[in-house]
Structures are given as C-alpha cells and as structure tokens.
C-alpha cells in the first residue's frame, strides 16, 4: 500500500474557519495541500451498504463538545 492522503487539524488555522488540512501524496511525496472546513469519504461495506466518513470543523457533539472539541471524526452507517 502507498500513502495517498493525510488529514489533520491545525489549531493555527482555526480562526480562518478552514482548519482541516488535506495533503495528497504521489509516490510518497506530498504534491498538494488544501485547507477545508469539511472532508467526507463515501465507501461501501461487504454487503454493499453505504458508509460515510466525515471530518468537519465546528460539528462537535456530546462529551467531545463539552470538553472543548471543535472538530470531530464521524462515521455514518
């Protein structure tokens, strides 16, 4: 397997409203970086049912929000 993308939260970009950093790699070398508010990926499980992965700034809920989290990774089935 080869590294394709990395996704991380950058606290320094919090004030810009786009603190989720998506970096794309080709041949192990980073070729592109984008700053976004929200990133999603749609896949399918073994039975063909959809699954969505989502990372979004200012979407925290529950204990995460109460403890100060501003960005959460969510999985929808």
N, C-alpha and C positions, 0 to 999 in steps of 0.2 A: 504494500500500500504506500501511496505517496501523499504527503501533506497537500491538501487542496485549499483549505481556508482556516483562518483562526478568527475568533470573535472575542473581544474583551471590552470591559467597561473602563472608561478613562475619566476619573474624577475631575481632572483639569478641564475637560470639555463639557462638564455638567451645565455650566452657565450658557453655553451655546444652544442647548436643547438637543444636541446630537452626540451623546457620549458613548454610543455603541460603535466600536471600531471593527470593521470587517477587512481583513487582509487576505488577498488571493495570492497563491503561490503556483509557480510552474517550475518543474524540475528542482524543487527545494528552494527556489529563490522567490522572494516577495516581488510581485510585479504591480500590484495595485492595492491601495488603501482607501476605503470610503468611511465617512462618518455618517451615521444614520441614527434616527430615533427608534426605529423598529426593524427587526430582521425576522423572517419566517422561512421555514422549510417544510414542504409537504411531502410525505412519504406514504407508503402502504405497508401494512403488516403482512404476515404469512397468509392470512385469509383474504387479503385484498381490501381490507378496511382502511380508510384514511387515518393518518396520524399527522398532526401539525406540531412542529417545534417553533416556539416564539420567544424572542427576547425583545423587550420593549422598555424604554425609559418612562418613568412615572406610571407604571402599571402595578405597583406592589399592592398586595392584599394580605389580610390576616396578620399573623405574627411577624412576617417579614416587614410589613409596613409599620407596625407598631414598634419594631426595633430599629427603624430608620432606613430600611432598604428602599431604594428608589427604582431599581431595575431588577426584574425577575425573569428567570427562565421558566417557561410553562410548556407543558406537553398536553395536547388535546387528543383524545381518542374518540 
